[in-house]
């Protein structure tokens, strides 16, 4: 089914995010340092945007997504040829650039940092809630956690704009919305892994 293809394509971005993320070393600790995570400055945010868009994360993510879509022959109209792979790579790379640009533009103008940081709280339930809700939040320049449209807006632009502009006809509703939901789910999964697995990091307190 088309919706299932959308979910499977999003899995490529999920795997790429894990490969390019923090080292996955199990930690038995359920406590965290008392110092809040530093909020990124404008220069740091811009550097992160550039690296994630035109650096290895953007290129590897687009190549992985294009390779999986080539294997699945998605969309069928582009066929499983060299030219078809080139279209899929260009599409995935452009979509990622659009999504990143939207996300960081919203964050910049709202003076927010949408980067994920571990919860300073303890206990499985509190930490799980933090990992899930962090997709919808960001930190202000003072470190306060607030609702933010940056991440969701970025994912929406990443999938809806390509579906409307250059994907084959009649893909806007069936593919754009499906991939948006799959990306949000994948991001929640990545946040959960970063919350519970890996080297201890400086984290923030839930207000």
Secondary structure, DSSP 8 states (H G I E B T S, - for coil): -HHHHHHHHHHHHHHHHHHTSS---B-------SS------HHHHHHHHHHHHHSHHHHHHHHHHHHHHHHHT-SGGG-SSHHHHHHHHHHHHHHHHHHHHHHHHHHHHTTEE-----BS--SHHHHHHHHHHGGGEEEETTS-EEE-SHHHHHHHHHHHHHHHHTS-TT-IIIIIHHHHHHHHHHHHHHHHHHHHBSS----B---
